[in-house]
């Protein structure tokens, strides 16, 4: 509680240098993120950075910069929960800064902040659930390929991209999406209680600029990390970036792993994921 109260003291009454750790969370959110072939953001890549940032005892707060178009709702919620758990355990304020985009799962992580800021041109929101895939039925027919699928359980091949789409599969998927959407909406309502506008499009998956997000109560203000924290903690504030350890991807190669075999096996999957991630970013014109 002492650190949190310290964050509320006006800057003019604090003469000592204040260190604020800054964690940058960037990329499409996926459980597979973090390998050489699949960059991006996951709970596994974010957790060590968050732990190091919140472990700086002298820091009254932690700043988190988010640049993500979303992705896995499970990974997003796990990152959100870890931020809130650490904030309460270490008694630190959390300030979140949206960069180019904090949408869908990116915004789910953002609401972990006690205060959220964005650039006027940031893209914020997209409180919804999306499933996207590809259908290859006609393609394999033209190539003369026969698809053979054997299952134990009539729903094991649900939404198989190489088979014609089934209405029952679509209805089942939509039901799951509605449940996940409800969880997301409840999180936003709880974390932004008393701040949200009554805009009927708020939970439709729509997204806005930083200015539009501010008018709808999705964020608390406009500004960047340095300017906002200097206003809160004075000119002597020092930002301490928390970078991944063990190389550019935060990953050390073990001599007991067959990395070449892993890379070869993952090329096709990595290529598909790269295309999917590119499409996620392009939804927001980025």
N, C-alpha and C positions, 0 to 999 in steps of 0.2 A: 504493500500500500504506500510505503514511503516514496518509492520511485514514481508511482503514478501521481501522487500529490505534488511531487517536485516538478512534474511536467506541466502542472497548472500554474506554477508560480511565474509571474511576469518576468520577461527576460531582463528588464532593467535592475531587478533585485538579485540577479545571479551573476557573480563576477568570474567564477571559475569556468574553464573550458568544458564544454559538454560534448561528449562523443555519442553519436547516433549511428548504430550499424544500419547498413542499407543492403537488403536482399533483393536481387533482381530475379523474378520468375518470368521466364519467356518461353513461348512456343506453344504449339498445339498440345493438348493434354492427353496422354495415353499411358497405359500401364507398361507399354513396351519402350517408352522413351528412356534414353540414357545409354543405349548401346551405340557403337560406332555407326551402325546403319540406321538407327532411329533416334535422331535427336529430338528434343522437345522437352516437355515438362511432365513429371510424374511425382507421386508421393515419395518414391525412392530417391529422386534427384533433389527434391525440395527439402526433405526432412533434415539432412545433415547441415544445410545452410541455415535453416531456421534455428536449429539447436545451437549452433555457434553464435548466431546473432543474439539470441535471448540469454546466452550464458555470460555476456559481458555485463558484469555486476553494476558497474558505474553508470551504465546507460539508462536513462529514465524512460526511453522509448525505443521502438524498432520501426524503421521505415521499410516498406515493401513496395517495390516498383513492379507493376504487372503489365506485360505485353502479350496477351494471349487471346485467340479467337474462340477458345473453348475446346471441348473434346469430351473425354470420359467423365460422366457425372460422379462416378465412384471416386476416382482419383482426385477430382476437384473438391469433393466434400471431405475427403481424408486430409487434404492440405488445409482446408478451412478449419477443420477440427483441431489439427495440430497447432495452428497459429493461436486459436483461442485458448487451448489448454496451456500452452507455454506462456501466453500473456497473463493468464490468471495465476499460474504457478510462480512466475518470476515477478509479478506485479509491475508490469510495464505497459505503457500505452502503445497502441499500434496505429501507425499512419500509413495509409495505402495511397499510392500514386498510379493512376492509369496512364499508360503511354499511348501508343498508336491505337490499341484496342484492348478493352477489358469486357469481353462479351461472353454470354452463355457461361460455360465453366469458368472462364476468366473472371466474370463478374461474381460468380459464386465464391471464388476465393477472395475477391475484393471486399465483400461484405464482412470479412473477418476483421476489418479495420474499425477502430473506434471512430476514425474520421477518414473519409475518402475524398481525394482530390483528382482532378483531371485537367488536361490541356483543353482549351475551348474547341480544338479540332479533334480531340480523341473520340473514338467510337465506343459507346458504353451501352450496356443493356442486353438485349436478346435473351430475355428470361423465358426460355422455352426448351424443348427437347427435339433434337433432330436425328433422324436415321437416314443415311444415304448409302447406296450401294450401286452395283452394276448388274445388268442382265446380259447373259451371253448365249441365250437359247438359240437365236437365229444365227449367230456367228458360228457355233459349233455345227449346226446343221449344214451351213454352206461349206464348211471344211470337211464334211463327211465324218464327223466324230459322233460316236454314240455314247451317251452318258449312262453309266450303270451305277445305281445306288442301292445298297442293301441295308436295311435298318431293323433294329428291334425296338419298336416304339413308333407309332404312326407320325409323331411330330418331330422326330430326330432330324429330318431334312428340311425343317422350316426355313423359308426364304433362301433356298439353294439358288445361287445366281445362274446355274446351268439348267434349271428347270422352269417351266412356265409358272408365273406367279399365281398364288391361290388366295382367294378372298378371305378365307378363314385365317390364313397366316397374317394377312394385313391387319385384320381386326384384332388378332391376338397381340400383334406388335403395338397397335395404337393403344390398347388397354394398358400395356406396360409403360408406354410413354406418358400416359395421363397420370399414372401413379408417381413416376419420377418427377413430372412437372409439378405435382402437388407438393412434393418434398421441397423442391426448389422455391416455390412460391411461399411456403411456410417459413423457410429460412430468411427470405428477403423481408417478409412482413415482421418477423421477430427482430432482426438486426436493424431494420430501418423504421422501427415503430415510431409513429408520431412525425415522420419526415416525408412519407410518400404522398404524392398528389393523388387525386381521384381520376386520373387519366385512364379511360377504359382500355387503352392499348398497352398498359404497363406490363401485363403478363401474357401478351400475345406473341412474344418473340420479336417484337419490334425493337429497334435500336436507334440511338440518338447521338448527336455530338455532345461534347462535354457541357456546352451551354444548355442544350435540351435536357440532358441528364440532371443538371443542377435544378432546373425549374420543376422537374418531376420528383425531386427528393432522392434520386438514386445516388447522388454524391453530395458532399458538404461544401465544396468550394472549387475554384479554379486556381491552378498554380502548379509549379514544379517542385521537386524535392528540396532543392537548395533554398529557394525563396521562401517556401512555407516554413521550413525548419529554422531558418534564420529569424523569421518573424516570431516564432514561438520560443526559441532558445537564445536569441541574440547573435551578434556578429561573431562571437567566439565559438560557435558550434562547429564541430568537425565531423564530417561524414566519413564513415568507415565502411567501404564496400566489402561485402562478404563474398569472396570468390570461391568457385569449386576447387577442391584440392585434387592432386593426382592427375594433372594435365587438363587440356581444354574441355574434356567431357567429364572430368571428375572421376575417371575410371583408371585403375591400375591393372595392367595385364599380368595375369598369373602365369608362371611358367608351366603350370599343370593343366592349362586349358589349351584346347586346339582351336585357336582363334581363326586360323585360315578355314578350317572346316565350318566353324560357326558362321563366318562371313559368307562362304559359298552357299550354305543352306539358307541364309537369310536375304540374299540379294533380291529374289523375286518378291518376297513379302515386303522388304524395305522399299522397293520401287513402287508397289501398290500403295503403301502407307504414305510415301512422299507425294504421290498424286492426290491422295485423299486430303492430306494436310494443306496442299497448295489450294485445293478447292475450298477448304474451310476459310483460309485467309482471303481468297478472292470474293467471298460473300460480302466482305466489308470493303472491297475496293482496294485491297492491299496486296 
